[in-house]
């Protein structure tokens, strides 16, 4: 995990390695890509260390909250060193609140450049084992409808996480897929019953793709922190399909236990 000890530690000019200490609402370090600030975090490790590239597509947010809110809602930044994560948080066009909406066609080309920048910057020094993208709310819709199935990402994108949004994209036969929802949001203000929750776990287009990769029948729910977790286990090597449901409002932060479990799932398929 720490790379080749005979090679230098990875050091990217202007960006400090390691797990950041962030107060609530505090943004992370950024670099400029196509004139936009992009948060970039990476582990303190030697060259050739195996890493996971994890990128966010934020939900409907004003400029000042696009990075800090997104990171606090899903705090994978706390696991950067422990699990060798390269975390990237881009922003939709300045002044807009949603990806691909009022951007004058600039958001998708910008995301092409962000992905290329990550591979050009970290590819020569780290061993990028997989690329995952998480979308939240509108970001989940944009991920499923536009980003995930774009041919430009086909050779790189390993899996998607759709949080409080849509189900697995139509190209999920070539992508691992994890879907997360919030109980109160789905229950119109009231917690779902166990039977209702079970029905919801079948509504996000996961099973057809899990079946294609020889996953076993769905199991669960099990408790992961305050989150209910369903799994399609024993898939072919390199594939993972999960569903999780949290007892919160639409935009609440997720339990760190669920963030840890999900990170362990995506890391396991790299082995």
N, C-alpha and C positions, 0 to 999 in steps of 0.2 A: 504493500500500500504506500510506502514512503518513497518508492522509486529506487533508482540506482544510486547507492551511496558513493560511488566513484565519480558521479556526475554532479554538477552544481545544483544548488537549490534553484527552483524556478523563481524568477524575479521579473515582473513586467513593469517597465518604466511608468511611474506615476500611479501605480496601483500596489497597495500593500497586501501581502498574503495573509491568510489566517481568518479564523472565526471572529467576526466583529462583535463588539459590545454596543448594542443599540438601545437607547431608551425608546419608549413608545412614541411613535410619530417621527422618529429621527431617521433621516435618509442615510443610505450607505454611500461609500465612495463611488464616483462616477468617472467615466471617460466620454469623450465626444465621438460619436459616429454619425456621419452625415449631418453634423451640426446639432444633434440632439444629445442630451445627457442620458447615458446608459449606466446603470449600476452594474459593477462587475466585481465579483468576489471569487477567490480561488484558494486552494489549500497550500499550506506551507509544506512543500514536499520536494524531493529531488526530481530531476528530469527522468522521464520514462514512467513516472507514477501513473497507475490507471485511474482515470477520473470519469465522472458522469457530468455531462453538460445538461444543466437544468435551467430552462428559461420560462419566465412568466409572460402571459398576456393579460394585463390588468382589466378590471371591469370598468364600469362607467364612473369615472373619477375626474376631478379637476386636476390641473397640472401639478399643484403642490402636493397632492396625495398619491399620485400614480405610483411612485416608488415606495414611500414609507408605509402606506396603508397595505399595499400588496404584500410586502415583506412581513409585516406584522400579522396579517391574516393567516399566512402559511409560513411559519418561521423555520424554514429549512436552512436559513443562514446559520443557525446554531449548530448545525451538523457538518459544516464545511470541512473542517479538519478531520473529524472522526470518520466521515464517509467519503472523503475526497470528492467534493462537489465543486464544480465551476458554476456559480450562480450568476445569471444575467437577467436584469430587469429593464427592458426598454420601455419607451413611452410613445403613445400614439401622438399624432401631430399636435403641436402646441396650440392651445386655444380650443381644441376639440376634446371631447370626453370619451369617445369610443373609437375603437379600431375600425378603419375603413369607412367612417361616417364623417363627412365634411372634411376629408383629408386631401381633397383634390388629387386623389390617386397616388399619394406619396407613401402611405403606410406600408403596403406590401413590398415595394422596392426597398424601402428602408429595412424591413425585416430580412430581406435577402442579404443586405449588406451586413446586418448584425450577425447573422449566422456565418457568413463568409469571414467576418472579422474574428469571430471566436475560433473557427478552425484554422485560420491563418496565424493567429496569435498563439493559441495554446496547442494546436495540433503538432507543431514541430518539437515541443518540449514535454508535453504530456501524452499519454496513451488514452485518447478519448474512446471509451468503451461503448457509450450509448448517449443518445440525445433525447431528452424528454422535454415536453412543453406542457405547462399547465395554464389553462384559461379559467378565469373566474367570471361568472355571470355573462355580461356581454362578451368578455374575452373568451369564454367557453363557446359561445355561439360562433364567434369569429374563427376560433380554432377549428371547430367541427365543420363549419361551412366553407371556409376559405383556406386557412393555413395548412391544416393537416394533410389534405389530399393534393396540394400543389406539387406538380412533378419536380420542381426545383429542390424540394426537401426529401424526395423519395429515397435517395441513397444514404441519407443521414438520420432522418427522424426514426427513432425506435418506438416511442410510445407517447401517449397523451393522457393528461389528467383533466377531466371536465368537472369543474366545481360549480355548484349551484347554477347549472346551465343545461345543455342538451345532452343526449346520450352519445354513444360511440359514433364516430363519423363513418361514412359509407365505405371508406378505404381501410377500416379496422381489420380486414383480413391480413393486412401487412403491417399493422400497428398493434402493440399492446395497448390496453385501454383500462383506465381506472376512473370511475365516476363517483362523485361525492355530492350528497344533498343534505339539506337541513330539515329536521323534522317539523319544526313549527312553521316554516315557510310552506312546506308541502301540505301541512294539515290546516291551512287557513287560520292559524292562530291557536290551534289546539294540538297537543301531542298526538301522534298517530297511535292507534292500537297496534299490537303485535301483528295481527292479521293484515291491517292496512300497510304496515311497514314491509311485510313480506311481499305484498302485491307490488309496492313501489319498487322493490329490488329487481323486479322483472320488467320494468317499464323503460329501461334505458339502452336497449339494443346491444346488450353485452353477450348474452348466451349464444346467438348465432355465430359470432366470431370466436368465442371460446371453444365451441364445438368443432370449428374448422381446424383448431390447433390441438385437438384431442384432449382438451381439459375434461376432467370429471364433472359430474353434476354439481350444481351449486350447493355449497354448505354454509351454515350460519343461521342466524347471526351469532357472532361472538362479541364480547366486550373488549374494546381497545380504548382505554381511558373512558371518556364519556361517549364514545362513538360505537355504533353497531356496525359490524363488519361481516360482509358476505364474500365468499371466495369460490372461484372455479378452479379447483386444485389440480395438481399433477399435469399441467399442460406440457406440450412439447418444450424441449429446452429452448430458452430464449423468449418465452411468452408468458405474460401475466395478465389476468383479467379479474378485477375486484369491484365491489360496490360498497360504499360506506354512507352512513346516515348519522348526522350530528344533531343534538338537541338544542339547536340555536336558531336565531333569526338569519335572514338571507345573507347578511354581510358580517356575521360574527366571526371572530378568530377561531381557528380550529385547535382542538386539544393537541399539545405537543406530542402526546402518545400516538395519535393518529399520523402525525407528520413523520414520526420515527418509524412506525410500522410501514407506511407507504414507501419511505426511503429504503428500508430493508428489502421490500418487495422488488423494487426496480434494480437495486444493486445485485440481488440474488440471480437475476437472469443474465448478468454479465459474466458469471463464472463459467 
